[in-house]
Every structure is written in structure tokens, then in C-alpha cells.
């Protein structure tokens, strides 16, 4: 495979060639900016002095961990365990700002004071909270883009194995898609809808500044905060990576405080929340007889409900130990955790081990260095699902008249289908495990060149090493006997490095505030994959591929590189008029064969704090009112690493002189016109704080247009390209919507009651599409279930319109849309829409003295689900068992029913049609937690700072009309094919259901 060159000082690769004309003027511009910024600084710094003090609350109790910062600078510290601080200031006009989460910030002019004691008061809603944004931070009240912020509270209050569970339903405009109830299934996030069709749609994830694609292994307990950048004015600073939104994950760090040791643990049990009614042995025998299938039933005396044998009461356990602390110069956070979680299907489990270290150290007065390092080991045993003979479909279609094993120890099979083993056998016959080792870390250095000028350099690295082993013994199963045993081994390695160098200028002059950033970023990804399969084992003594007599191997490598220049300016006047501008230039090796290596992504946003205007001064009940507007462009290069190249691959064979010789063949089409997919987004919103900041309200309206999409489009088969597709820039999509969020503190005395509610509406449309339609989502023997079509939303189901069962014949009636008199493709049309009309989430938290109670309800309304499971479980066409609903099948002329007759060997009555489209709306009590904090008197005797016990119930109640196991389904969300994930959401084809969990936990802090 072709190897890409990259621009280093000693070589001239594709990026160097393409960028000669732009690099020189950019560096001149950056150097000029530095000179201009330095020019506005004083020639000599004023003499510094140290200010000391104590920060207390209204009860005169010390407040440890409060931030103390000299306004307009990066100089600051954190109060120690006794609330004490010491900070250096440069003159009597210096202002120190004291802030702490949940308390109103205080600003104090130093003057001639040497000691300052400060009392901070609780803030009903802290709009001055500092949030993490791209390459920096900003006060929440000064943000001009559309962002959602979640604090560590969201993760601490709810035991989670993956952080996606904590943000589900909590951030407006952010949809968390769970493809399956398997604990290792992970999740997908869509920020303001799906913006593309065959390119990637996942947001960019960054952990402490380092991008990652391996999000399952991240330990939620290590997360301090999470910021989701939603609009282009926020994400444009990430250029090529920001088109699908950006998720910034900041982990916990230490402070100037006494060392704190925390131990957290929980134990849990899980069960399926719903079983389905299936045929018993007698009913199955009657159905087979009706279909004309006969067998000696005396050989099959069993009456098994396979749900009882496959589903189980699963157990989970989690243990976390962490230490946080530091002094004025060195801060640290260290943690380790181990989690084991069983799935509700036998053999299914996850085992995760994590280590995390964050260190920060001040070297003198101008230099700060630090590192963030994490190691995760993830091992899981998954379950085959989402197909005709997957685990979940099989527990319904498995013949109830057999048991797990025959008398000779082999797996029992269907009485009529000699290759179909029972549901338990389909799960346990393949012994397998997946192991992933992930290292993620960075080192950084910050140099305060001058009081208002800071240089930061960061190098980040991530390494993923994955191994998959599987083994089928040569005796027990039909498959194993047929191949004399099977084994496979797959290894993959993926490394990613990123180098960032930024220069930040921050200055406040009278009523003017200016923050400017310039930077240079370069990154590279290298992937290496290999696999080997073996068969022909002489015994079951060796379970690895070396024991097989026949072997087949494959391997491939790839790499991808990016270079970026970035800049941003934040300007504010009188805390009233706010302006932000971003510009980023990206080069990607994906487009290395083209003249379009570089993409340019600008954005602008502005904010007007109306509440600061004089004409607004009489409305005292409104504390803050800000109007925001923004526009920007972001790019997407999430396609194959060599999408623009015409690749030549090995594996072709030909005959030469009577011998078979290995050769090569062209595997992809070259496209010298390929370029960046671009998304333009406009956003208008406003933020309101009222009634002493006890009510916060935010709303945003957006329009997002994706143009020149990176689409895989058909090409003539005569070209000989595998798959008969090539990547092109064609088509346009639009997403538009509106989001609302309200947070309130309803009661604030001894009894406290907080509420948070959000609701989102999104509408998508495929504006144009080369060829008009794309059909995907193959269902066994029935064809494709989903379609992308011009002038229609993405995520539509496509098939026949069912008009019910003909009472005269017992056959399904399908609407003849093309008036041809016959059933044909011309009768297919749109039969359902997987997109919800709106999604919402509601959280209520109560606390009274030492008790607290919280519950979270999530809802999805107006979406359809295509229940492809019913095609197999109500199909009535083969020897498999069925749902109990088929007891109402048509049997005699004139009978009125919605279940057609049994038609052995004929699938006409179970074609893809509106018969299988169901309402997927649901309301779910996602989480209910009751907790108790033990009193300080007891804690002092036990030498503890905190002892907290809690009981949590997950998925306790679900209200839905959906007839399947679970309404949270997405058959293709785990697929590597982006077109399936984007075009065909909301399909259930034997999807593993969500479980109902009961969790008991405790937290001990010393």
C-alpha cells in the first residue's frame, strides 16, 4: 500500500509541496501579532508582593480548594485545607478574584492590604463558572457560542461504567445512541443531528487535550468536567475535526491542599426488564404439523423457554481508589480502579482496569510543567447479536422441544434444520475474548513570557493494542465437526501523536478585555492490523491457531497525517459587548493526491449582555440576559486514509507457465478532485438568569448545511473496482432545530430542590444527492430496509405498504402503488421515519439535612422503529419457533386477524413492509438514587471526612408501545460502515435489550 510522505525539515512531502505558498505569510503574520501584543505591555514589570488570606463560608468554616486568581492574568492559586492562600500581585490596583463551584465569585481590590479575609456566599446558579473551551477556558457568562457543560457532579451522583450514560438526556441537542444493552457495546453521540451520509458522524473526543477514538475505556470517576461544543463558532477552532461537534473531557487534578484519599465502590445486579411470550412445545408442534413437517416427537420430550436459559441475573462490582493533593508548587491526582460487569446474557461480561495520574509543577515564577497519563486494560466477552441467528433472535426462534446437549455431549439441534443448533449452543460454542490495552497521555510546558503573554507546548500520545482470540472445538458443535475445529487470532495496533504549540495573550485595559491565541498543530495516526485463521485440529488440547493444519493470514497498514494553523480572538467591552473570531487552516493526507490538501475554516460569534444596558436597570428580577449569534465553517475528512488515491492491492492471482502466481490489482479509484466536506452553521441563542440567579434559561436555534459531502457512489462494474464504488464530493444535507434548557433552584433552605429540564427538536433533510437515492440495511432474504432520498430526512424506512390480512386467503395485502397489477419494486415507498420529533430529559434533586434523593427521566417522542425481529419471529415460513402472537394467525376463510397464514418456504407474507413499523416513543425512569451522608460528629470519631451510602436503580420504569424487548435500538450503530450508521438508525433485528439495574454503593474520604 502506498506510503505517504510528510513534511519534515529534511524532506519534501505532499504537505510541504502543497503549503509552500502559505506557510511563509502565516509565520510573518504570527510574528507580527506577537510584536504587536508585546508592544502594548509595560516595558518593565512592577515590583511584586505577596498577599495572604483566608476564605470562609457564611458559617465561618474554611473553604478548601477555592480558586484565587489575579484578574487579567494567569497568576493564581488554590486555598489549602484551612482555607488559606498566598498569591503574588504587582501593585495596589491589582484585583484578586475568589471563586468556588456553587458560590458567587468575589472581586477585591488589593490596595495596601497585606492580609485579606474573604467570606463567600452560595450562589443559586453560578453563571461565573469557568468552562473549558477549545485551547483555553472562559467564564460561562462570556461564552458566545452554543456549548453544554457537565460537571463532575453528573458523574459522581450516578454510578457509570461509561461516560455516555451520564450525559444521556442531560445536554440539549446531544443525542446519545446506545446500539445495544451489552455492557461493552459503547455508545454513539450525534450533535445536532447527522450531518453526513457515508463519512464519519462521530464528534471529536479529547481527553486533557489529546484526541481519542477509544472512549469505552475512559473511567467516568476521573472526569472533572465535560464541555460539548455544538455550533460552528465553537468548533471551528478544531477545523477539520469539528464538523460533528467536539467533546472536551477534563480529568481531575490536584490543588494546594491537604492530601485527600477517596475510596468508592458499588455492587449491582441486573435483569432484563421484559420477557416476550413465545410458543411452548405443544404450540410449536401444532405449527410444524400445520406446515406439513413431521418428525418422531417422542425423541423431543422437552418444553424449554430459551429466555430462561439464556438470560440471567447478572452481577457487577466496581472499586476505585484515588489521592488528590499538593502544595503551592506541585499538585497531583492519582487513581486506580477495577470494574467487572456481567451482561444479562450468559457468558457476556466486561473487565476493566484503569490507572490515572495527573501532575502539575511550578518551576520558578514563569514556568509550569505537567503531565496527564492513563492506562486502561479492557477485556470483554461479547455476544453475537443483530442477525437472523444472533443470540436474541434465537431465544425466540429456538425450538422449545430440545435441550442444550445430546446424550453424547454434543449440542442439540433443531429437529428439522440439521445445521441449526439451540440458542445456548450458538452462544457458548465459540469461546472468545477481546483484550484492549490503551495508553493515553501528554506532557506540557507553560511559560509566562510576560504577565499577559503565555506560551504553551503540549505533546500527546495514544497507543491502542487490541487482541481477539476465538476457538470452536472439533467435537461439540456441527460447525466445529465440519471443520475439525476452528481458531482465529486478530491483532491491531493504532498509535496517535499530536504536537501543539500555542501563544496566548490576555489583557484587560479599563473596560476592554482581549484574549488572543495563535498556534500550530501537527498530528499523525498509524494503524497496523493482522489476522490468522486456522482449521483442522487433531484434538481440543490446543485452542490457538498453531494447532490447526490449515491456516490463512492477512495484514494491512495505513497512516494519516494532519497539519493545522489556528488563531482566535476574544474581545469584550465593559462586560457588555462580546466578540469571538476563529480561523483555522488544515491539511490532511487524505487529500494527498489532490490540489485540495488545505481546508480553511473561519467562524465569528458575538454576544450582547442586554442586562448591562442602562435601559434595563429597572428589571431587578433579571440578573443576566445575553443574546448570542454565531456563524462558522467546519470540515470533515472522516473517510478512508487513502480516499483520494488509486490504490493497488495484493491478493490477485494469475496463472503463469502453469503455476499460480501472486499478483496485484487496482482496488480504489483515484480522485484528484476530492476535497474537504464542509459544514456551515448559523446559531442564534440567548441566556437568561433571573430571581437572584435561581433560574437559568438557555435557548438556541440553528441551521446547519453540509455541502460537497464525501459520498461513496456507484461506478461501472466494468472498471473492476471491488465494491463498485468510489468516494466523491456530491450532495448536500441540512439540519435545523431548536433547543431549550432550564435550570432552577426551587427550594434553597434546609429542604433543597433543584430541577433541570431540556428539550430538543431537530429536522434533517437530504437537499441533493447524486443519483437521487441510496438504499442500505440488508435484512436476510428480504432486501434493504433504509433509504436516503432527496428532499427527505435521513433515517427513513423503505418497503411495501401493508393493508392487512386478506380474510379470504390469509395472505398479506400490499398496496399496488404503481398500478401494475403485480407486486414489484415500483410499489415500494417510504414507510417510516426513525427520527424523533423531539427528545427531552428531566432531573430533580432533593436534599434534606443528610439525605438526598434524585431521579432522572428521559423521553423520546415521535420516532418509528422497524422491528425486523418480527420478520423472523412472526414470519411463519420455516421450521423455527415463533412469538406467541402467531397463535392468532389466519387458519380459516373469513377469519379477521392481523397475523397471516403459515406459508412454508414462502416469505411473501413477511416482506419489508409497514406491517413491521412500530411507534418507538418511550419515557424511561433512567435513574433513581437515594443517598445518606453520615454526620460530621460520627466522621470525626472515625477519622473520616466523608462517609456516603447510596442506592441507585437504573431503567426502573419504561413506558412504551413498542412490542420488542427494548425501544433503545440501533442495529447498525456498531458497524464500521458509516452509510449504515447514518442512513439506517432505529432498526431492531434481535438487538440485546437494556437491563434493569439495582446498585448499592459507598464513598469514603479521608
N, C-alpha and C positions, 0 to 999 in steps of 0.2 A: 504494500500500500504506500501511496505517495507520502513522503515526509516533507513537512513544511519547515521552511527556514524562518528564523525570527531575527529581528534587528538587534544585534549586539554591536558594540563599538568596532569589532574586528571583522564583521561580516555584513553583507548587504542582502537581507531577506526581503520578503514581499512587503512587509510593513514599512521598511526603510525606503524601499523604492517608491511606494505609493505616497509617502508622507514627507519627502524631501522639501516640497514647496510650502508646507505648512508649519513644520517644526520650528524653523528659524524665526518667523514672525511671532509665533506663540511665545517663544522664550524671550524675545525682545519685549513683548507685551507684559509678561510676568515680571521681568526685571524692572521695567518702568513702574509697574504697580508697587513693587517693593520700595523703590526710591521715593515715590510719592507718599506712601504710608509713613516711611521713616521721616520724611520732611515735616510732617505735622507734629512730630514728637518734640518734647523739650530736648534741648541739647544735653542737659545734664539732669540726672535723676535727683530728686530732692532727698535729703537725708531721711532715712527710715528710723522708726522707733516701734517698740512692742507695746501692744495694748492687751491687757488681760481682763478676764471677766468670768462671770458665772451665768448660765442660762437656766431659769427655773420656770415651772408652770404656775398656774394660779393658786395651787396648794403649796407653793414654795418648795416643791420637790424638784431635784435636779433633772435636767433633760439631757441624757447622753445621746450622742450621735447627731446633734443638731449641726447644720451647716452654718459656718461663719465665713463670709466672703467679703473682701474689699470690693465695693461696687465698681464696675467698669474694668476690673482686672480678673486674672485667673488666680490671684493670690487668696488663699483661704485655708481653713482647717475645719476640724470636726470636734465638738465638745467631748470630753472624756466621760468616764462613768460617773463622775461627780458634777457633771455639767460645766466643767471649767474649760476655758480656751485661752489661747495666746496667738495673736496674729500681728504681723508687721504691717504698718501703714507708712505713707510717705509724707504726710503733712496734716495740719489741722482741718483741712477741707475734706479729708477722706471720709467716706461713708461706709460703715460696715452693715451688711445685710445678714440677719439671722433668720433661717428658715428651717422648718421641720415638718415632715408629712403630717397633715391633719391640723396644722396650726397656721395662723395668719403670720406672714412674714413681717419682720420689723426692720426698719432702716434707721440708723443712728449716726449722726454726725459726730466725729471723734472730738473735734475741738482740742482743748488742752488736757482732756481726761487721760488718766493712765490706767484706771480700772473702771470697767463698765459692767454693771449687773443688769440683766435683761429678764423681764417676765414676758413669756409668750402665751397667747390665748388660743384656745381651739377655734379653728375656722370651720364654719359649717360646710363649706366647699372650698377647697384650696385652688383657686384659679391661678395662683402664682407658682404652682408646681412646675419644676423644671423637667422637661421631657427630652428624650434622646431623639434627634433627627439625623439626617444624613450628614456624616462628618462633623458632628457637633451637637450642642444642646441649645435649647431655647425655652423661655418661660411659656407655659401653656397659653397664657393670655395674649402672648405676642405672636402666636403661630398664625400664619395667613393661609396655609394650605389645609387640606382635609386629611386629618390623622385621627386614629383611635389609639388610646393609651390604656394599657392594663398594667396594674402594679402587682407586686409580689403577693398582695392580699388575695388576688384572684386565684393564685396557685396554692397559697398556704391554707385557704379555707376549704379546699376540696381536694381530697387525695386523687392524684392523677398519675398515670403511667406515661402519658404523652401530653405535651402542652396544648395540642389541638383541642383536647377535651375541655380545657379551661376557658378557651376563647370562643367555643361554640355558643352562638346566640348572644354574645356579650358585646360585639363590635358591629355597629350598623354598616351595611354594605359589604360585610365579610361573611361569606358562606363557607362553613366547614363541612366537607363531604366525607362521610365515613363509608368506604367501599364495602365494608364487611364488619361483622362483630368479632372476628378473630382478634385477639389482643395484639398480634403483630401486624395487623392489616394497615396500620397507619391512617393517614388522612390526606385529603387534598384541600387546598384553600382556593377559592375564587374571590378575587377582589373586584367588586362591581361588575360581576358577570364574566363570561368567557369572551375574550377579545380576538381570538383567532380560531382557525379550524383544524389545520394539520400541523401547526407548530406548537411548541410547548405553552401551557397556560398557567403553570405554577408561578407564584411570586418568587422574588429573590429573598432567600433567608440568610441573615448574617448573625453570627454569634460573636459578640465582642469585636465586631468589625470584620470577621472572616466569613466569606460566603460558604455555605454548606448545602448539600443536597441530601444529606443523611440525617433527617430530622427525627426519626423514631427514637434514636438513642439518647437524645438530649434529656437530661433529668430536670423535670419541672421544678423540683425543690431548689435548684441552683439559680433559678431565674429571679432577678430583681425587678425587671420591668420589661415590657414589650410594647413597641410602637409600630403600628401598621400604617404605612404611607399609602394613601388611596388615590390621590389625584396627581395629575402630571406635574403640577407646580412643586409637589413634594418629592416625586420620584425621579424627576429629570436629572437630578444630581447624580443618579446612578445610570443614566443614559441607556445603553443597550440592554441593561438587565432590568430596567424598571417598568416595562410595559404592562406587566401583570401585577403590579404592586410590589411593595417591599415590606418585609417583616424584620424589624430590628430587635434582636434579643440581647439584653444586657444582663450579665450574671452578677451575683452578689460580690461585693468587695468589702474589705475591712476599713476601719477608720481609727482615729485617735481615741482609743477606748480600751477599757479592761477586756481581757480575753473572755469571750463568751463561747461556751460549749453547749451545743444542742444535739439532742438525740430524738429522732422521730421514728415512729414505727406504726404500722397498721396491719391488721389481719382481716381478710374478707372472704365471703362466699358468694358464688354466682350461680344463677339458674336461668334457663330460658323463661321468658315471661309468658310464653304462649305455646301450646301444642296444637296440632291440626288433627282433625278427625280423619282417619284412614280406614280402609276396608279391613275387616277381620278375616280370618282364614275361611270361614263359611261363605262370606260375601265374595271373596276372591275366587273361590272355586266356582260359584254360580256364574261369575262374569266370564271365566275361562270357558266354561261349558257353553255359555251363550255364544261365545266367539268360535265354537267348534273345536276347542283344544281339549284333548283328553290325555289323561295320564293315570297311573295307578295311585290314587290319592292315599292309599294305605301306607305308601312309602313316605308320606309327608304329614305326620300327625301333629305338627306344631301350630301354635297360634301366637305369633310374635308381633308386637308393635315395636318396630325398629327404633322409634323415638326413645323408648325406654332403655334400649341397649347402647344407643349412640350418644344421647345427651346425658350429662352427669351434673352433680353438684360440684362445681369447681372451687378451688381454694387459691387464695393469693396472699402474699406476705411481702412486706417492704421494710427495710431498715436503713436509716440514714444518720450519719454522724458528721457534724461539722464544727469547725472552730473559726471564730472571727475575732479580729483584734488588731492591735498596732499601737504606734505612738506617733509623734509629730513627724517622724521621718519615714517610717516603714509601716505599711498596712498589709494585712493578709486575710485571705479567706481560703479555707481548705475543707473539702468534704469528700465523703465516700459513701456509696450506697449500694445495696444489693436488693434486687426485686425479682421475685418469681411469681408468675401469674399463669394459672391454668385457664384454658378455654372451656366452654361448656360442652364441647365435642371431645370425645376420648382421644388421647394422645396429644392434643393441641396444647402447647404451652410456650411461654417466653421466660428466659432467664437473662437478666441484665445486671452487669456490674459497672459502676462508674466511679471515676476519680476526678476531682476538680481542684485546681489551685489557681488563685489569683494573687499576685504580689505587686505592690507599688512601693517605690523607694525614692525619696528625695536625696539628690546628691548636691549638696550646697544649696544656694538660693535660686539658681536658674535652671537646674537640670532635674528632670524626673524620669525614671525608667521603670519598666514594669513588664509583667508577662501574664498571660492567661493560658492555662494548659488544661486540657481534659483528655481522658482516656476512657473509652467505653468498650465493653465486650458484650455483644448481644448474641444470644443463642436461642433459636426457636425451632419448634416442630410445627409446621403448618398443616392445614387440611385442604385437600383438593375440593374445590367448590366451583360454582358458576359454570356448569355444563351439564349435559344430559345425565351423565353418570357420576356427577360430583356427589360429595357426602350428603348434602342437604336434600337434593332431589332424590337420592337413593333411599333415604329413610322413609320416603312416601311410596316410591315405586318398587321397593324391595318386596319380594314375595313373602307374605307372612307365614307360609306353611313350612319354611325351612328353619334350621338353626344355624349357628355360626360355623360349627365344624361337623364333618362327617365322622364316622366311627374310626376311620384310619388317620384322622388328624388333619386331613385336607379341608379346605374351605368349602362349605356347601354352596351350590349354585342354583340358579333359577330352574324350576322343573322343565321349562320349555326352551330356555336360551342357554346353550351349553357354555358360552363364553362369559356369561354374566354372573359374577359372584355376589354374595349377600352384602349388605351395606357395611357391616363391621369389617369384612374381609377387604373391601375396597379402601378402607381407611388404614388398617394395620398391616396389610401385606407389604407395603413399601416402607421400610424402615429408613428414615431420612432425618437430616438436621441441617440447619443453616447457621453458620457462625460468621459474625461480622466484628472485626476489630477496627475501631475508629480512633484516630488521634487527631485532635484539633487544637491549635494553639497559635499564639502570636507573641512577639516581643515588640516593645515600643520604647521610644525616647522622645521626651518633650523638652524643648529648650526655650525658655523665656528670654528671647534675644533682648527685648526691651519690655517695659511694663505692659505695653499694648500689642506686642508682636511676639507670636509663638510659632515655633517650627515643630512639627511632629512627624516622625518617621515610624512606620509600622511594617513589620514583615510577618505575614501569616502563612500557616501551612496546615493542610489537612491530608491525612492518609487513610484510605479505606482498604482493608484487606478482607475479602469475603471467600468463604469456602462452603460448598454444598456437596454433601455426600448422600447417596441413596443406595439401597440394597433390597432386592427381591430374591428370596431363597428359591432354590430349584425344585422344591417339593410341595409346599402347601397350596400354592395358587396355580390356577390354569396358566396365567402369564409366565410365572416362574418355570413351570414344567415345559412350556412351549419353547423357551429359550435356554433351558438348562441354567437358570439363574441370570440375574441382571444386576449390574452395578454401574454407577456413574460418579464422576468427580468433576466439579467445576470450580475453578479459581478465578477470581477477578481482583485486580488492584487498580485503584484510582488515586492519583495524587493531584493536589491543587496547591499552588502557591500564589501569593499576592503581595505586591510591594506598593505601599502608599507613602507618599511624601506630600505634606500639606503645610501651607503657611497661612496663619490666621492673624488678622489684625482686628483688634477690638478696642473701641474708644468712645467715650461719652464726653461731649463738649457742650456745656449748657443744656439746651433742650434737644440736642442732636445726639443720636446713637448710631454708630456704624460698626458693622461686623462684616469683614471681607475675607474670603477664602479662595486660594488658588492651590492646585495640586496636580500631581502626576501619578498615575496608577498603571501598573502593568501586572498581568496575571497569566497563568498557564495551567492547563489541565492535561494530564496524561492518563490514558486508560490502557489496561493490559488484561486480556481475557483468554482463558484456555479451558478446554473441557475434554474429557475422555470417557467413552462408554465401553463397557465390556459385557460379554455374554459367554456361555459355555463353561460353567463352573462344575468341577467334579464333585464337590460336596458343599455343605453350608458352613465349613470350618473357617473359610476366608471370606470376609464381607467386602473387601476392597477390590478395586479394578485389576490389581495384579494377579488375582486368582482366576480371571477369565481367559479363555483360549482365543477369543476373537475380540479385537479392540478397534475402536475408531476414534480419532482425535481431531480436534480443530483448535485454532487460535487466531487472535487478531489483536492489533494495537491501533491506537489513534491518539491524536493530540489536538489541542485547540489553544489559541493564544489571543490575548486582547491587550490593547494599549489605550489609555484614556488620559485626556486632559480635562480638568474640571475647574469651575470657578463659581463663586456665589457672592452676592452682596445682600446684606440685610440692613435696611436703613429705617430709622424711626425718628419721628419728630414729636416732641412733647408727649410721648407715650400715647399719641393720638392718631398719627398717620404712619402706617407701616407699609414697607415695600420690600419685596424679595425678588431677586433675579438670579437665575441659574443658567449656566451654559456648560455643556459637556460635549466633547468630541471623542468618538470611539472608533477604534479599528479592530476588526475581527478577522481571524484567519479563515473563518467560514467562507468569506467572500474573497479569498486569496487569489482566485483565478479570474477576478473581475477588475473593473476600474472603479468599483464602488466599495472599496475596503472601508473607507471612512463614513461614519454617520454623524450628524450634528443635531444636538438636541437642546433647544432653548426652552425656558419657561419663565413666566412672570406671575406674580401674585401681589395683591395689595389688601391692606386692612384699614378700616376706618372705625376707630373707637368712638362711636357716636355719644356714648355716655360721658365723654370728657368735654363735649361742647357746652358752651355757656347756656344755650337754649334748652339744654337737658337737665340743668341743675335742680329744677324743682321736683323731679321724679325720684325722690329719695329711696323708694322701694326697689328701684332698679340699680344694682351695684355695678353692672358692667354690661354693655351692649356693643358688640363688634360685628361689622359687616365685612365679609371676605369675598374676594373674587380672584380667580386664577386661570391661567391658560398655559399649556405646555405641550411639548412633543417628547415622546419616549420611543425607544426602539426595541426590536426583538430579533435575536439571532438564534433562537432555540430550535435549530434544525440539525441535521447530521453534520458531523465535524468537517466533512469534505463536500458539503452540499453543492458548491459551485464547480467542483472538479469532475472531469470524466475519468472515473477510476477504472483501473484494470486489476482484476482479482484472479487469484489462483483457484484451482479446483476444476478447471476444464480439462477434459481428457480427449485424446485422439489417438488413432492408430497410425503407427509409422513402422514400415517394414515388418508388419505382422505383430508388432508389440504395442501395448497400450502405454502411451506416454503422457505425463502430466503437462498441462498447458495452462494458458490464461485466456480470459475473456473480458470484454468490456462490461462492467457491472452497473455503471451510472452514466447519465448524460452530462456532458459539460454544459454549463450555462454561464457565459461571460457577461450576461446582463443581470444576473442575480444581485439583489441589493437588500438593504435593511427593510424589514417590515416596520411601519411607523404607525404609532397611535397618537392622535391628537385629542386632548381632553380639555374641556372647559368646566369650571366649577364655580358656583355661587353659593355662599352659605352665610349664616350668622350664628353668633354665640351670645347667649343671654344668661346673666346671673342676677338673681333677684332675692328679695327678702333676706338681707344680710348673708347673701351667698348660700342660702339654704336650698335654693332651686337653681339648677343649671339646665339650660336647654340649648341644643345644637341641632341645626338642620342644614342639609346640603342638597343641592340639585346639580346634576352633572350630565354632560353629553360626551360620549367617548366614541371616536371614529377611528377604526383601524383600516389603513389603506395599503395597497400593494402587498397583500398578505402572502406569506410564504406557504404556498399550497403544493401538495403532491397531486399532479394532474396526469391523466392518461396520455400515453404516447402510443404510436402504432406498434403492434406486436412484431411487425416485420423488422424493427430495429434490433430485436434480440436482447433488449434490456430486461433483466429479471424484474418481475412485478409490473412491467409495462407502465411505469410512472416516472415522472421527473419533477423536480422542485422548480416552481416558477413564482414570479411576483404577479399575482392576479387576484381580483376580488376585493370587496370592501365589506366591513361589518360596522354596525353601530350598537352601542349600549347606552341607554339613558335611564335615569332613575332619580329617586329622591329618598333621603334618609332622615330619620328623626331619632333623637335621643334625649331623654330627660332623666336627671338625677335629682333626688330630693332627700332632705333630712326632715322627716315628718315630725318626729319627736326627738328632743335633744337633752332631756333631763335624765333622771335615774333610769327611766324606760326610754331606750333609744330605738328608733325605727327609721331605717334608710330604704329607699326604693330606687331602682334603676330600671328603665324601660327603653327599649329601642325597637324600631320597625323599619324595614327597608323594602322598597319597590324597585324592581329593575325590569326593563324591557329590552330585548335584543332583536336585531334584525340583520339578516344577510342582505346587504344592499345590492351587491352584484357578485356573480360567481361564474367563473369561466366554465362554460358547458351547462350552466343552469342548475344542476343538481349533483349531489354526492350521496350515494347510498352505502351505508355500512351497518355492521352489527348482525353478523350471521347467526341465525338460530337453526339448530340441527334440522336438516331436511325441509326447511320452510323458506329460507332466503333471508334477506336483510330486513331489519326491523326499524331502522332510523334513517332520516334523510336530512340533508342540508339543502335548502331551496331558496332561490332568490325571492326577496320581498317577504320572507317569513322568518320567524325567530329560529335560533339554533336550538336543537333538542326536541325535534318532532318525531313522532312515531308514524310509520308509513305502512299501509296494508289495505285490506278489504274492509268494507263497511258491512257489519253483520246485522241482519234483520231478524235474528232469532231462529228458532227451530220450526221447520215446516211440520205442522201436526199430521199431515197426510203421509209424509215419507220418513220423518225423523231426522232429516238432514238439515245442516245449517243453510240458511238462505243468505246469499251475498248480493249486494246491490249492483246492478248492471249499469255502471256509470257511463260507459261508452256506447251503450245501446247496441252492442254487438250480438247479443243473444247468448254469448258464451262467457265463461269466466276467464279473464286474461289480465295481463299487466295493465291494460288500459282502465281496469276497474279499480286499481289501487289509488289511494289518496291519503291525505293527512288524517290520521285517526286519533291523535292525542298529542299533548304538549307537556313535556316533563318540567317546564319552568314554573315555579310557584308564582302566584300573583303577589304574594308578599311573605316575608319571614319576620319573626319577632322573638324577643326574649324579655323575660321579666324576672328580676331578682329582688327579693325582700329580705332584709336582715334586721333581726330584733336582738336587743341585749338588755338584760335586767340584772344589775349587780354582777354576779359571777357567771350568769347563764347567758348563752346566746343561741339563737335559732335562725337559720337561714334556709330559704328554698329558692330554687331556680326552675322556671318553666320556659320551655322553648316551643315555638309553634311554626309550622309550615303550612301555608294555605293555598289551595287552588292548583296544585300540580297533579299530573297524571303519572301513574306507574304502569309500565307494560309488564304484566305478570306472565312472563314466558314459562315460569314454573308450571302453570296450569296447562300449557300446551302438552307437557309430558304427563301431568297428573290428572287431567281430565280429557286426554286425547282419545282414549278408548279404541286404540288401533293395534296394540301389541300385547305381549304376554306379561307386561309389568303390572304391579298393583296400582291403585288409584286412590284419590281422595274420596271420602265418604259422600261427597256431593254427587258422585255418579250414580248413587242409588236412585236418584230422581231421573235417570236417563230415559229417553224415549224407548218404549218397547212395543206399543200397540198403536195402530192408526187412530187418529183423532185425539191422542194424548197431548195436552198442552204442558210444555216444560221448557226450561232453558238449557237443558243438557241433551245433546243429540244422541242418536243411537250408536251402539258399538259397531265399528266397521273395521274388522281385522285386516291389516295390511294396507289400509287406505287412510291417508292423512287429510283428506279433503275437509273433514269437519273440524280440523284443528289447525287451519292455516292462520297466518298472522293477520289478525282482524281486530275490529273494535270489541269483539267478544272478550278479549283479554286485557283491555284497557280499564284501569280502575282509578278511583279517586285516591290519591296518595297523601292527602292532607292529614296532619296529626297535631295533637297537643300532647306534650310529654312533660311530666314532672321529672326533670333530668336529675335533680339533686335536692336532697333534704338532709340538713345537718343540725344536730343538737349537740352543743358543747358546754363544758364547765371548766372554768379557771379556778383553781384552788386558791384560798385566801393567802394573803401575804404573811399573816401570823404563822400559819402552818408551814409556809415555804421557808420562813426564817429558821424554823426549828429543823427543817430538813436540809438546810444549806442550799436551797434552790432559788432560782429567780422566777421560774415558771413551771407549773405542772398543769397540763391541759389535757382533758379527755374529751373524745367526741365519738358520735355515732352518725354515720352517713349512709343514706340509701340512694342508690343510683337507678334511674329508669323505674321508679316505683310505680308510676301510673302512666298508661298510654291510652289516649282516646283517638281512635281512627276507624274508618270504614274499610280499610284495606284488609283483604282476606288472607294475605300471605303471612309468613312468620313475623315480618317486621317492615315498617314503612320506610326506614332509612336504608335504602338500597342504591347501589350503583355498580352494575355488573362489570363495567369496563374501566373503572377508576384506577385499577391497579395495572392496567395494560400498558405496555411500552409503546403502543400505537396511539399517538396523540389524536388522530382523527376519531378513534373510537371513544376516547375520554371526552372529547369536546362535542361530538355530534350526537352520541348515544347515551346520555345520562339517564338515570331513572328506569333501567331495565332490571328486572328480578328474574334470574334464571338459576334458582337454587342458591340464593345468597345466604351466607351464615348470619343468623339473627343477632341483634344486640341482646345483652343479658341484663337481668335484674340483679344488682349487687347490694350486699349488706356489708358495711365496713366499720370496724371498730379500731380506733387509733388513739395514740397519746403523744404528747410533746413534752420533753423535759429539757429545761435550760438551766445551766449553772453559771 
